[in-house]
Amino acid sequence: MAQPLEARSDPKQVVVSLVLFILLAAFVVYWGLASNLSFPFFFLIVLGMGFLILSFFSITTGLVVMTLAMLFSPEFKIGMIGVRELTVRLEDGLIPILMMASVARLAILKEYRLLSSSPLNAPIFLLLALSFVSTFRGAMLGAVSLVPALFYILKTIEFFCIFFFVFNYVRTEKQIRFFLVFTILVVCLVGIYTLTQVPNVEIFSEHRITAPFEGSPEPATIGGYMAFFLLIIFSLFLYEKKIWMKLLYGVVGLIVFIPFVYTLNRTSYIALLCGLLFIAFVEKRKSLVFFILALMLLAPIVLPAIVKERLLFTLADAVNPGRNLGVDQSFQERIYVYRRMWNTLKYSPFIGFGVMSYQTVDSQYARTLHEIGVIGLGIWLWIFWRLFRMSQWLFDALEGGYRKGMVLGYRAGLVGILLHGFGAITFYIVRIMEPFWFITGLIVSLYFLKLRENQAALAEVEEESSA
């Protein structure tokens, strides 16, 4: 089994690499000063160079920085795509640099392959190939503006790069636990950050729960992120054997749950509730079922007034003109979007009209059908089906402990993510998909680790029986 990068470094090669990087850094600084670059741009180049050197000598540190940047990275507006802003974030630069550091280690230190085989490789590459083909076809038909569309495709590639990088690098249970704990720490920091916003939350205003550096509030973004990790934290709580760790997970869960309730985002509420019901179904614990039912029954009493007002508005707004389905305008639009999408989908049902051919819809599945057709939606479902199958096998193969809790929470999180896609363009949301694919990399690494353990145990048994 391949060892972590740091464990396979030869001292002589490290010294040579350090000298080369010092020379490269000196050249970059000299070039920057000689070119009369603006200070902010020059500063970013120096930071990028520093991150490259840091990541080369410690991929773990590079991943830690990237994990923190997923939620605490500032956004920089560079244009508009229809009604949406075109933004870049700090990790948009960190991820390519991290990949460069990995390639450099591969070339200099002769370490293991950069891209290992996994059940997700085929559907991911097919999805990306279809996205390019459909988008270029849509551009020729005049249905797509090519540059913004390629930007969105590159974002999707970035998500998958996170998965491949984590999956290829993480090789031991110790690494899995370390990155899981650090991710939960980041979730806790996000919870503390959003907790301070709770007193100022106002319904139907700009004063909503928002992620760090997000600009205008996007409750579905922070709500989807919190729902996914609340399910993981809750499952870790169920399977943790140490009392002090249970208490810690309970405190973190409470810190995150309070601002989650105040997101006032119904899509995220449904994602969390259905994820909890999934956990209760899998666990078959009567106490857990009673707990969830009690929460649902007590909700009308214990929920804050502003939350009840938001939920009741779903029906209260139905009396206004133009509400033909007995629900509010927002809910109705998420239903009608499939009717509008069908009028165009019937002209190109298989591969759609290309990425960004349908910009304003807040439904991932309607948008996917319009952009890359039924084949594209089928490939996405193929990816999630394989994730379900791997995580189900892994859950059954594990005996207990934090690993089983992590996998159970991830399975429930998959349910939540898929349901969240009915009310948001979840597969495109950076602050949901980057952490999701990071955790997916850990799950798939754990899957192969357990698979190798089982194969080794089986080989040992066969050897003993033949002896």
Secondary structure, DSSP 8 states (H G I E B T S, - for coil): ----GGGG--HHHHHHHHHHHHHHHHHHHHHHHHTT--HHHHHHHHHHHHHHHHHHH-HHHHHHHHHHHHHH--EEEEEEETTEEEEEEHHHHHHHHHHHHHHHHHHHH--S-SS---TTHHHHHHHHHHHHHHHHHHHHHTS--HHHHHHHHHHHHHHHHHHHHHHHH--SHHHHHHHHHHHHHHHHHHHHHHHTTGGG--TTSS-S---TT-SS--HHHHHHHHHHHHHHHHHHHHH---HHHHHHHHHHHHHHHHHHHTT--HHHHHHHHHHHHHHHHHHT-HHHHHHHHHHHHHHHHHS-HHHHHHHHHHHHGGGSTT--SSS-HHHHHHHHHHHHHHHHHTTSTTT-S-TTSS-S---HHHHHHHHHHHHHHHHHHHHHHHHHHHHHHHHHH--SSHHHHHHHHHHHHHHHHHHHTTTS-GGG-HHHHHHHHHHHHHHHHHHHHHHHHHHHHHHHHHHHHH-
